[in-house]
Amino acid sequence: MSILSWVAVAVVFVTVWALIKRYETRLVLIAAGLFLCCISLAPMTGLNAFAKSMTNNSLIMAICGSMGFAFTASYTQCDRSLVYYLATPIRGLGIFLIPICTAITFFVNIAIPSAAGCAAAVGSTLIPVMLRAGIKPAAAAAAVLGGTIGSYLSPGTSHNPYVAKMANIDVMDFIGFHATYSVMCGAILVIGVLIVAFLLGDHKGDKNAQVDQSKLQKNDDFTPSPLKAIVPLVPIVILVCGNLWIPAIKMGVAQAMLIGAICALVIARANPQDFTKQFFSGMGKGYADVMGIIIAAGVFAAGLRATGLIDTAVAALKESNEIARWGGSIGPWLMGVITGSGDAATLAFNETVTPHAESFGMTIKGLGGLAFLCGALGRTMSPLAGVTILVSGIAMVSPIEVIKRTAIPCMIAVVACALLMV
């Protein structure tokens, strides 16, 4: 390797250290990328990557549209109605509340793709239900945390349009490709968390268990509505039916999300002015938080390419697809564990390595899907993840106790993905 490549390796380690220390993700990636471009005497490479990523039409439409809809679903309390009607029939099932609550969270996370947003809506209802049924707090929190990988079946999750565009396929086609593996991961967590909780005696109850009322969503003005409960599912139903059975209603993600938002406005009879503000606030949040990381990852990848490190890595990966397979699974998974977020590492990996997947015997959609699923599994067993801290706070238990219940199932799912996805 050249001297520049070795410098790039050192910068990668510094970047990982900065992410572990929880410095601002976008700042870290952009600073590292621009530094590498400058020492490679190609500063415009990083600047051009920044500008190009800012105007990625397919990503902006899908991500911002989905976040706008998510904000309106929360504003109109449609998400809470969905959780209410899913949770009502399951009371009194004892330890079997654990797998059912994990499955419910997984399902709701498809409609509400934000892990923290889903956990707040679901946890506020299901964690108290589990505690009253005699489930220990750590297991109750783990049951909700384990279901927060369901978002990878949502067309609004940033990784789906990102990898789909790279593979030059439709978003729904890409989701159809990895759906089997995503459901497999969900099933492993549903069964795995139950087994671990049983072995730890979490069904024997804790008389002192209680929830932190300050972290629960308030019920002062909440009245469940079956019509509202249907609204979060509207965009998903439109996208699935349009792609599989009814070509006449086939449309893009943004269009489906807008129809869902209009349904929420009409059914909830919300104030149109406040509703519109919420929708566009969500769009702005989507660009700032989600697109911001994608843009930053693009600059970082441009820096790595400018130093020649990517070419060296791809040349090494061509020797064996097993290296790529395990690198694409263990790398994002490990970064998800130690940073609490699988997004930064996954996006950087998919930006730099995944486009070359076919040259070392894999497919772009296979390697891209493998990376983001394993990154999500790493986040699901990280005590630093925001969603872990959220559910631990509701259940008033240490995050370490929670991830004791999710760690083994997550590791099993990572190995299963690495062995099966191609």
DRENDO-1510 file (C-alpha; in Angstrom, 1 decimal, always signed):
<recs>
REC; n; res; u; v; w
REC; 1; MET; +0.0; +0.0; +0.0 .
REC; 2; SER; +1.1; +3.6; -0.6 .
REC; 3; ILE; +1.9; +6.1; +2.2 .
REC; 4; LEU; -1.5; +7.8; +1.5 .
REC; 5; SER; -3.3; +4.5; +2.0 .
REC; 6; TRP; -1.6; +4.0; +5.4 .
REC; 7; VAL; -2.6; +7.5; +6.4 .
REC; 8; ALA; -6.2; +6.7; +5.4 .
REC; 9; VAL; -6.1; +3.6; +7.6 .
REC; 10; ALA; -5.0; +5.8; +10.5 .
REC; 11; VAL; -7.8; +8.2; +9.8 .
REC; 12; VAL; -10.3; +5.4; +9.7 .
REC; 13; PHE; -9.2; +4.4; +13.2 .
REC; 14; VAL; -9.4; +8.0; +14.4 .
REC; 15; THR; -12.9; +8.2; +12.9 .
REC; 16; VAL; -14.0; +5.1; +14.7 .
REC; 17; TRP; -12.6; +6.4; +17.9 .
REC; 18; ALA; -14.5; +9.7; +17.5 .
REC; 19; LEU; -17.8; +7.9; +16.8 .
REC; 20; ILE; -17.3; +5.7; +19.9 .
REC; 21; LYS; -16.7; +9.0; +21.9 .
REC; 22; ARG; -20.1; +10.1; +20.4 .
REC; 23; TYR; -18.9; +13.2; +18.7 .
REC; 24; GLU; -21.3; +14.5; +16.1 .
REC; 25; THR; -21.5; +11.8; +13.4 .
REC; 26; ARG; -21.8; +14.2; +10.4 .
REC; 27; LEU; -19.0; +16.4; +11.6 .
REC; 28; VAL; -16.7; +13.4; +12.1 .
REC; 29; LEU; -17.3; +11.9; +8.6 .
REC; 30; ILE; -17.1; +15.2; +6.7 .
REC; 31; ALA; -14.0; +16.3; +8.5 .
REC; 32; ALA; -12.2; +13.0; +7.9 .
REC; 33; GLY; -13.3; +12.9; +4.3 .
REC; 34; LEU; -12.2; +16.4; +3.5 .
REC; 35; PHE; -8.9; +15.9; +5.3 .
REC; 36; LEU; -8.1; +12.8; +3.2 .
REC; 37; CYS; -9.1; +14.6; +0.0 .
REC; 38; CYS; -6.8; +17.6; +0.9 .
REC; 39; ILE; -3.7; +15.4; +1.6 .
REC; 40; SER; -4.4; +13.6; -1.6 .
REC; 41; LEU; -4.3; +17.0; -3.4 .
REC; 42; ALA; -7.9; +16.6; -4.5 .
REC; 43; PRO; -10.0; +18.8; -2.3 .
REC; 44; MET; -12.7; +19.2; -5.0 .
REC; 45; THR; -13.3; +15.5; -4.9 .
REC; 46; GLY; -14.8; +15.8; -1.4 .
REC; 47; LEU; -16.6; +19.0; -2.1 .
REC; 48; ASN; -18.1; +17.5; -5.3 .
REC; 49; ALA; -19.2; +14.4; -3.3 .
REC; 50; PHE; -20.9; +16.7; -0.8 .
REC; 51; ALA; -22.8; +18.6; -3.6 .
REC; 52; LYS; -23.8; +15.4; -5.4 .
REC; 53; SER; -25.2; +13.7; -2.4 .
REC; 54; MET; -27.3; +16.8; -1.5 .
REC; 55; THR; -29.3; +16.4; -4.6 .
REC; 56; ASN; -29.9; +12.7; -4.8 .
REC; 57; ASN; -33.5; +12.8; -5.9 .
REC; 58; SER; -34.7; +9.3; -5.2 .
REC; 59; LEU; -33.3; +9.3; -1.7 .
REC; 60; ILE; -34.6; +12.8; -0.8 .
REC; 61; MET; -38.1; +12.0; -2.0 .
REC; 62; ALA; -38.3; +8.6; -0.1 .
REC; 63; ILE; -36.7; +9.8; +3.1 .
REC; 64; CYS; -38.2; +13.2; +3.5 .
REC; 65; GLY; -41.7; +12.0; +2.4 .
REC; 66; SER; -41.5; +9.2; +5.0 .
REC; 67; MET; -40.4; +11.4; +7.8 .
REC; 68; GLY; -43.1; +14.0; +7.0 .
REC; 69; PHE; -45.7; +11.2; +7.2 .
REC; 70; ALA; -44.2; +9.9; +10.4 .
REC; 71; PHE; -44.5; +13.3; +12.0 .
REC; 72; THR; -48.2; +13.7; +11.0 .
REC; 73; ALA; -49.0; +10.2; +12.2 .
REC; 74; SER; -47.6; +11.1; +15.6 .
REC; 75; TYR; -49.3; +14.5; +15.6 .
REC; 76; THR; -52.7; +13.0; +14.9 .
REC; 77; GLN; -52.0; +10.1; +17.4 .
REC; 78; CYS; -52.7; +7.6; +14.6 .
REC; 79; ASP; -49.6; +5.7; +15.7 .
REC; 80; ARG; -50.9; +5.4; +19.3 .
REC; 81; SER; -54.2; +4.1; +18.0 .
REC; 82; LEU; -52.5; +1.4; +16.1 .
REC; 83; VAL; -50.5; +0.3; +19.1 .
REC; 84; TYR; -53.6; +0.4; +21.3 .
REC; 85; TYR; -55.6; -2.0; +19.2 .
REC; 86; LEU; -52.7; -4.3; +18.7 .
REC; 87; ALA; -52.0; -4.4; +22.5 .
REC; 88; THR; -55.5; -4.8; +23.8 .
REC; 89; PRO; -56.1; -8.5; +23.0 .
REC; 90; ILE; -52.8; -9.8; +24.5 .
REC; 91; ARG; -53.2; -8.9; +28.2 .
REC; 92; GLY; -52.9; -11.8; +30.6 .
REC; 93; LEU; -50.7; -14.1; +28.5 .
REC; 94; GLY; -47.9; -14.4; +31.1 .
REC; 95; ILE; -44.4; -15.0; +29.7 .
REC; 96; PHE; -45.8; -15.3; +26.2 .
REC; 97; LEU; -46.3; -11.6; +26.3 .
REC; 98; ILE; -42.6; -11.3; +25.6 .
REC; 99; PRO; -42.5; -12.8; +22.0 .
REC; 100; ILE; -45.9; -11.3; +21.2 .
REC; 101; CYS; -44.7; -7.8; +22.2 .
REC; 102; THR; -41.5; -8.2; +20.2 .
REC; 103; ALA; -43.6; -9.3; +17.2 .
REC; 104; ILE; -46.0; -6.3; +17.6 .
REC; 105; THR; -43.0; -3.9; +17.9 .
REC; 106; PHE; -41.5; -5.4; +14.7 .
REC; 107; PHE; -44.8; -4.9; +12.9 .
REC; 108; VAL; -45.4; -1.4; +14.1 .
REC; 109; ASN; -41.8; -0.5; +13.2 .
REC; 110; ILE; -42.6; -1.1; +9.6 .
REC; 111; ALA; -45.3; +1.5; +9.7 .
REC; 112; ILE; -43.3; +3.8; +12.1 .
REC; 113; PRO; -39.7; +3.4; +10.7 .
REC; 114; SER; -37.9; +5.4; +13.4 .
REC; 115; ALA; -36.6; +3.0; +16.1 .
REC; 116; ALA; -36.9; +5.6; +18.9 .
REC; 117; GLY; -40.3; +6.8; +17.7 .
REC; 118; CYS; -41.6; +3.3; +17.5 .
REC; 119; ALA; -40.2; +2.3; +20.9 .
REC; 120; ALA; -41.7; +5.4; +22.5 .
REC; 121; ALA; -45.2; +4.7; +21.1 .
REC; 122; VAL; -45.1; +0.9; +21.7 .
REC; 123; GLY; -43.1; +1.0; +25.0 .
REC; 124; SER; -45.5; +3.4; +26.6 .
REC; 125; THR; -48.2; +0.9; +26.2 .
REC; 126; LEU; -46.6; -2.6; +26.2 .
REC; 127; ILE; -43.9; -2.2; +28.9 .
REC; 128; PRO; -46.5; -1.4; +31.6 .
REC; 129; VAL; -48.7; -4.3; +30.4 .
REC; 130; MET; -45.8; -6.7; +30.7 .
REC; 131; LEU; -44.8; -5.4; +34.2 .
REC; 132; ARG; -48.4; -5.9; +35.4 .
REC; 133; ALA; -48.3; -9.4; +34.0 .
REC; 134; GLY; -45.2; -10.2; +36.2 .
REC; 135; ILE; -42.5; -9.8; +33.6 .
REC; 136; LYS; -39.3; -8.4; +35.0 .
REC; 137; PRO; -38.4; -4.8; +33.7 .
REC; 138; ALA; -35.3; -5.8; +31.8 .
REC; 139; ALA; -37.2; -8.4; +29.8 .
REC; 140; ALA; -40.1; -6.1; +29.1 .
REC; 141; ALA; -37.7; -3.5; +27.7 .
REC; 142; ALA; -35.8; -6.1; +25.8 .
REC; 143; ALA; -39.0; -7.4; +24.2 .
REC; 144; VAL; -39.7; -3.9; +22.7 .
REC; 145; LEU; -36.0; -3.3; +21.8 .
REC; 146; GLY; -35.8; -6.6; +19.9 .
REC; 147; GLY; -38.6; -5.6; +17.6 .
REC; 148; THR; -37.0; -2.4; +16.4 .
REC; 149; ILE; -35.4; -3.9; +13.3 .
REC; 150; GLY; -38.8; -4.1; +11.6 .
REC; 151; SER; -38.2; -0.8; +9.9 .
REC; 152; TYR; -35.9; -2.5; +7.4 .
REC; 153; LEU; -39.1; -3.7; +5.7 .
REC; 154; SER; -40.3; -0.1; +5.3 .
REC; 155; PRO; -39.7; +1.8; +2.0 .
REC; 156; GLY; -39.1; +4.9; +4.1 .
REC; 157; THR; -36.0; +3.5; +5.8 .
REC; 158; SER; -32.9; +5.3; +4.3 .
REC; 159; HIS; -31.0; +2.2; +3.5 .
REC; 160; ASN; -33.7; +0.7; +1.2 .
REC; 161; PRO; -33.8; +3.5; -1.4 .
REC; 162; TYR; -30.0; +3.9; -1.0 .
REC; 163; VAL; -29.0; +0.3; -1.9 .
REC; 164; ALA; -31.9; +0.0; -4.4 .
REC; 165; LYS; -30.6; +3.0; -6.4 .
REC; 166; MET; -27.0; +1.5; -6.2 .
REC; 167; ALA; -28.3; -1.8; -7.5 .
REC; 168; ASN; -30.5; -0.1; -10.1 .
REC; 169; ILE; -33.7; -1.8; -9.0 .
REC; 170; ASP; -37.0; -0.5; -7.6 .
REC; 171; VAL; -37.2; +0.1; -3.8 .
REC; 172; MET; -40.0; -2.4; -3.4 .
REC; 173; ASP; -38.1; -5.0; -5.4 .
REC; 174; PHE; -35.2; -4.6; -3.1 .
REC; 175; ILE; -37.4; -5.0; +0.0 .
REC; 176; GLY; -38.9; -8.1; -1.6 .
REC; 177; PHE; -35.3; -9.5; -2.0 .
REC; 178; HIS; -34.3; -9.0; +1.6 .
REC; 179; ALA; -37.7; -9.5; +3.2 .
REC; 180; THR; -37.1; -13.2; +3.9 .
REC; 181; TYR; -33.8; -12.4; +5.7 .
REC; 182; SER; -35.4; -9.4; +7.6 .
REC; 183; VAL; -38.3; -11.6; +8.8 .
REC; 184; MET; -35.8; -14.3; +9.7 .
REC; 185; CYS; -33.9; -11.9; +11.9 .
REC; 186; GLY; -37.2; -10.8; +13.5 .
REC; 187; ALA; -38.1; -14.4; +14.2 .
REC; 188; ILE; -34.7; -15.1; +15.8 .
REC; 189; LEU; -35.2; -12.2; +18.1 .
REC; 190; VAL; -38.8; -13.1; +18.9 .
REC; 191; ILE; -37.8; -16.7; +19.9 .
REC; 192; GLY; -34.3; -15.8; +21.3 .
REC; 193; VAL; -35.5; -13.0; +23.7 .
REC; 194; LEU; -38.2; -15.4; +25.0 .
REC; 195; ILE; -35.6; -18.2; +25.6 .
REC; 196; VAL; -33.1; -15.9; +27.3 .
REC; 197; ALA; -35.8; -14.4; +29.5 .
REC; 198; PHE; -37.1; -17.8; +30.5 .
REC; 199; LEU; -33.6; -19.0; +31.4 .
REC; 200; LEU; -33.0; -15.9; +33.5 .
REC; 201; GLY; -36.4; -16.4; +35.3 .
REC; 202; ASP; -37.8; -13.1; +34.0 .
REC; 203; HIS; -41.4; -14.5; +34.2 .
REC; 204; LYS; -41.2; -14.9; +38.0 .
REC; 205; GLY; -42.1; -11.3; +38.5 .
REC; 206; ASP; -40.7; -8.3; +40.4 .
REC; 207; LYS; -43.0; -6.8; +43.0 .
REC; 208; ASN; -41.1; -3.5; +43.0 .
REC; 209; ALA; -41.2; -3.1; +39.2 .
REC; 210; GLN; -42.6; +0.2; +37.9 .
REC; 211; VAL; -42.3; +2.5; +35.0 .
REC; 212; ASP; -41.0; +6.0; +34.8 .
REC; 213; GLN; -44.2; +8.0; +34.3 .
REC; 214; SER; -42.2; +11.0; +33.0 .
REC; 215; LYS; -41.1; +9.0; +29.9 .
REC; 216; LEU; -44.5; +7.7; +29.0 .
REC; 217; GLN; -46.6; +9.3; +26.3 .
REC; 218; LYS; -49.4; +11.2; +28.1 .
REC; 219; ASN; -53.0; +9.9; +27.7 .
REC; 220; ASP; -54.7; +13.2; +28.7 .
REC; 221; ASP; -56.3; +13.9; +25.2 .
REC; 222; PHE; -55.9; +10.4; +23.7 .
REC; 223; THR; -59.0; +8.5; +22.5 .
REC; 224; PRO; -58.2; +5.4; +20.4 .
REC; 225; SER; -59.9; +5.3; +17.0 .
REC; 226; PRO; -60.0; +2.2; +14.7 .
REC; 227; LEU; -59.9; +4.5; +11.6 .
REC; 228; LYS; -56.8; +6.3; +13.0 .
REC; 229; ALA; -55.2; +2.9; +13.6 .
REC; 230; ILE; -55.5; +2.1; +9.9 .
REC; 231; VAL; -53.7; +5.3; +8.7 .
REC; 232; PRO; -50.1; +4.2; +9.4 .
REC; 233; LEU; -50.6; +1.2; +7.2 .
REC; 234; VAL; -52.0; +3.1; +4.3 .
REC; 235; PRO; -48.7; +3.9; +2.5 .
REC; 236; ILE; -47.4; +0.4; +2.9 .
REC; 237; VAL; -50.6; -1.1; +1.6 .
REC; 238; ILE; -50.5; +1.2; -1.4 .
REC; 239; LEU; -46.9; +0.4; -2.2 .
REC; 240; VAL; -47.2; -3.4; -1.8 .
REC; 241; CYS; -50.5; -3.7; -3.7 .
REC; 242; GLY; -49.2; -1.3; -6.5 .
REC; 243; ASN; -46.1; -3.4; -7.0 .
REC; 244; LEU; -47.6; -6.8; -6.7 .
REC; 245; TRP; -51.2; -6.8; -7.7 .
REC; 246; ILE; -52.6; -3.5; -8.9 .
REC; 247; PRO; -50.3; -1.8; -11.4 .
REC; 248; ALA; -52.8; +1.1; -11.8 .
REC; 249; ILE; -51.9; +2.4; -8.3 .
REC; 250; LYS; -48.1; +1.8; -8.6 .
REC; 251; MET; -46.4; +4.9; -7.3 .
REC; 252; GLY; -43.3; +6.2; -5.6 .
REC; 253; VAL; -42.6; +6.2; -1.9 .
REC; 254; ALA; -43.1; +10.0; -1.5 .
REC; 255; GLN; -46.5; +9.9; -3.3 .
REC; 256; ALA; -47.7; +7.0; -1.1 .
REC; 257; MET; -46.6; +8.9; +2.0 .
REC; 258; LEU; -48.4; +12.0; +1.0 .
REC; 259; ILE; -51.7; +10.0; +0.4 .
REC; 260; GLY; -51.2; +8.6; +3.9 .
REC; 261; ALA; -50.7; +12.1; +5.4 .
REC; 262; ILE; -53.9; +13.3; +3.6 .
REC; 263; CYS; -55.8; +10.3; +5.1 .
REC; 264; ALA; -54.5; +11.3; +8.6 .
REC; 265; LEU; -55.6; +14.9; +8.1 .
REC; 266; VAL; -59.1; +13.9; +7.0 .
REC; 267; ILE; -59.7; +11.1; +9.6 .
REC; 268; ALA; -58.2; +13.0; +12.5 .
REC; 269; ARG; -59.9; +16.3; +11.4 .
REC; 270; ALA; -56.8; +18.1; +12.5 .
REC; 271; ASN; -56.0; +21.8; +12.1 .
REC; 272; PRO; -54.8; +22.0; +8.5 .
REC; 273; GLN; -52.3; +24.7; +9.2 .
REC; 274; ASP; -50.7; +23.0; +12.2 .
REC; 275; PHE; -50.8; +19.7; +10.3 .
REC; 276; THR; -48.9; +21.1; +7.4 .
REC; 277; LYS; -46.3; +22.6; +9.7 .
REC; 278; GLN; -45.8; +19.1; +11.2 .
REC; 279; PHE; -45.5; +17.5; +7.8 .
REC; 280; PHE; -42.8; +19.8; +6.6 .
REC; 281; SER; -41.0; +19.8; +9.9 .
REC; 282; GLY; -40.8; +16.1; +9.5 .
REC; 283; MET; -39.4; +16.5; +6.0 .
REC; 284; GLY; -36.8; +18.9; +7.3 .
REC; 285; LYS; -35.9; +16.5; +10.1 .
REC; 286; GLY; -35.5; +13.7; +7.6 .
REC; 287; TYR; -33.1; +15.8; +5.5 .
REC; 288; ALA; -31.1; +17.1; +8.5 .
REC; 289; ASP; -30.7; +13.8; +10.3 .
REC; 290; VAL; -31.0; +11.0; +7.8 .
REC; 291; MET; -29.8; +12.7; +4.5 .
REC; 292; GLY; -27.2; +14.5; +6.6 .
REC; 293; ILE; -25.5; +11.2; +7.5 .
REC; 294; ILE; -25.7; +10.0; +3.9 .
REC; 295; ILE; -24.1; +13.2; +2.6 .
REC; 296; ALA; -21.4; +13.0; +5.3 .
REC; 297; ALA; -20.7; +9.3; +4.4 .
REC; 298; GLY; -20.4; +10.3; +0.8 .
REC; 299; VAL; -17.7; +12.8; +1.6 .
REC; 300; PHE; -15.8; +10.3; +3.8 .
REC; 301; ALA; -16.0; +7.7; +1.0 .
REC; 302; ALA; -14.7; +10.2; -1.5 .
REC; 303; GLY; -11.7; +10.8; +0.8 .
REC; 304; LEU; -11.0; +7.0; +1.1 .
REC; 305; ARG; -11.2; +6.7; -2.7 .
REC; 306; ALA; -8.8; +9.7; -3.2 .
REC; 307; THR; -6.1; +8.0; -1.1 .
REC; 308; GLY; -6.3; +4.8; -3.1 .
REC; 309; LEU; -7.4; +2.7; +0.0 .
REC; 310; ILE; -10.6; +1.6; -1.6 .
REC; 311; ASP; -8.9; +0.3; -4.7 .
REC; 312; THR; -6.5; -1.6; -2.5 .
REC; 313; ALA; -9.3; -3.1; -0.4 .
REC; 314; VAL; -11.4; -4.1; -3.4 .
REC; 315; ALA; -8.3; -5.8; -4.9 .
REC; 316; ALA; -7.9; -7.8; -1.7 .
REC; 317; LEU; -11.6; -8.7; -1.6 .
REC; 318; LYS; -11.5; -10.0; -5.2 .
REC; 319; GLU; -9.4; -12.9; -3.9 .
REC; 320; SER; -12.3; -14.3; -1.8 .
REC; 321; ASN; -15.9; -13.4; -1.5 .
REC; 322; GLU; -15.8; -14.9; +2.1 .
REC; 323; ILE; -13.7; -11.9; +3.2 .
REC; 324; ALA; -16.4; -9.6; +1.8 .
REC; 325; ARG; -19.2; -11.6; +3.3 .
REC; 326; TRP; -17.8; -11.6; +6.8 .
REC; 327; GLY; -16.5; -8.0; +6.5 .
REC; 328; GLY; -19.9; -6.8; +5.4 .
REC; 329; SER; -21.6; -8.5; +8.3 .
REC; 330; ILE; -19.1; -8.2; +11.3 .
REC; 331; GLY; -17.8; -4.7; +10.4 .
REC; 332; PRO; -21.2; -2.9; +10.5 .
REC; 333; TRP; -22.4; -5.1; +13.3 .
REC; 334; LEU; -19.4; -4.3; +15.5 .
REC; 335; MET; -19.6; -0.6; +14.7 .
REC; 336; GLY; -23.3; -0.7; +15.6 .
REC; 337; VAL; -22.5; -2.3; +19.0 .
REC; 338; ILE; -19.7; +0.1; +20.0 .
REC; 339; THR; -21.2; +3.4; +18.6 .
REC; 340; GLY; -24.9; +2.7; +19.2 .
REC; 341; SER; -25.7; +3.4; +15.6 .
REC; 342; GLY; -25.4; +1.2; +12.6 .
REC; 343; ASP; -26.1; +3.9; +10.1 .
REC; 344; ALA; -22.7; +5.7; +9.8 .
REC; 345; ALA; -20.7; +2.5; +9.4 .
REC; 346; THR; -23.2; +0.9; +7.2 .
REC; 347; LEU; -23.6; +3.9; +4.9 .
REC; 348; ALA; -19.8; +4.3; +4.6 .
REC; 349; PHE; -19.4; +0.6; +3.8 .
REC; 350; ASN; -22.2; +0.6; +1.2 .
REC; 351; GLU; -20.8; +3.8; -0.4 .
REC; 352; THR; -17.3; +2.5; -0.7 .
REC; 353; VAL; -17.3; -1.4; -1.0 .
REC; 354; THR; -20.8; -2.5; -2.0 .
REC; 355; PRO; -20.6; -1.0; -5.6 .
REC; 356; HIS; -17.8; -3.5; -6.3 .
REC; 357; ALA; -19.7; -6.5; -4.9 .
REC; 358; GLU; -19.9; -8.3; -8.3 .
REC; 359; SER; -16.2; -8.2; -8.8 .
REC; 360; PHE; -15.7; -10.5; -5.8 .
REC; 361; GLY; -18.6; -12.9; -6.4 .
REC; 362; MET; -21.5; -11.2; -4.6 .
REC; 363; THR; -24.5; -9.1; -5.6 .
REC; 364; ILE; -24.9; -5.4; -4.8 .
REC; 365; LYS; -28.3; -6.0; -3.2 .
REC; 366; GLY; -27.0; -9.0; -1.3 .
REC; 367; LEU; -23.9; -7.2; +0.2 .
REC; 368; GLY; -25.8; -4.0; +0.8 .
REC; 369; GLY; -28.7; -5.8; +2.5 .
REC; 370; LEU; -26.2; -7.8; +4.6 .
REC; 371; ALA; -24.4; -4.7; +5.8 .
REC; 372; PHE; -27.5; -2.8; +6.9 .
REC; 373; LEU; -29.2; -5.7; +8.6 .
REC; 374; CYS; -26.1; -6.5; +10.6 .
REC; 375; GLY; -25.6; -2.9; +11.5 .
REC; 376; ALA; -29.2; -2.8; +12.8 .
REC; 377; LEU; -28.5; -6.0; +14.8 .
REC; 378; GLY; -25.4; -4.4; +16.3 .
REC; 379; ARG; -27.4; -1.3; +17.3 .
REC; 380; THR; -30.1; -3.6; +18.9 .
REC; 381; MET; -27.5; -5.0; +21.3 .
REC; 382; SER; -25.7; -1.7; +22.1 .
REC; 383; PRO; -26.1; -0.1; +25.5 .
REC; 384; LEU; -25.3; +3.2; +23.9 .
REC; 385; ALA; -28.1; +3.2; +21.4 .
REC; 386; GLY; -30.7; +5.9; +21.9 .
REC; 387; VAL; -33.6; +3.4; +21.6 .
REC; 388; THR; -31.9; +1.1; +24.2 .
REC; 389; ILE; -31.6; +4.1; +26.6 .
REC; 390; LEU; -35.2; +5.0; +25.9 .
REC; 391; VAL; -36.8; +1.6; +26.7 .
REC; 392; SER; -34.5; +1.2; +29.7 .
REC; 393; GLY; -35.6; +4.5; +31.0 .
REC; 394; ILE; -39.3; +3.6; +30.7 .
REC; 395; ALA; -38.7; +0.3; +32.5 .
REC; 396; MET; -36.3; +2.0; +35.0 .
REC; 397; VAL; -33.6; -0.6; +34.5 .
REC; 398; SER; -29.9; -0.5; +33.4 .
REC; 399; PRO; -29.3; -0.7; +29.6 .
REC; 400; ILE; -26.7; -3.4; +30.3 .
REC; 401; GLU; -29.5; -5.6; +31.8 .
REC; 402; VAL; -31.6; -5.0; +28.7 .
REC; 403; ILE; -28.9; -6.0; +26.2 .
REC; 404; LYS; -28.2; -9.2; +28.1 .
REC; 405; ARG; -31.5; -10.3; +26.7 .
REC; 406; THR; -30.9; -9.2; +23.1 .
REC; 407; ALA; -27.2; -9.8; +22.6 .
REC; 408; ILE; -27.2; -13.6; +22.0 .
REC; 409; PRO; -30.2; -13.6; +19.6 .
REC; 410; CYS; -28.6; -10.7; +17.7 .
REC; 411; MET; -25.3; -12.5; +17.3 .
REC; 412; ILE; -27.1; -15.6; +16.1 .
REC; 413; ALA; -29.0; -13.5; +13.5 .
REC; 414; VAL; -25.7; -11.9; +12.3 .
REC; 415; VAL; -24.2; -15.3; +11.7 .
REC; 416; ALA; -27.3; -16.5; +9.9 .
REC; 417; CYS; -27.4; -13.4; +7.6 .
REC; 418; ALA; -23.7; -13.8; +6.8 .
REC; 419; LEU; -24.1; -17.5; +5.9 .
REC; 420; LEU; -27.4; -17.1; +3.9 .
REC; 421; MET; -27.4; -13.7; +2.1 .
REC; 422; VAL; -25.6; -13.5; -1.2 .
</recs>
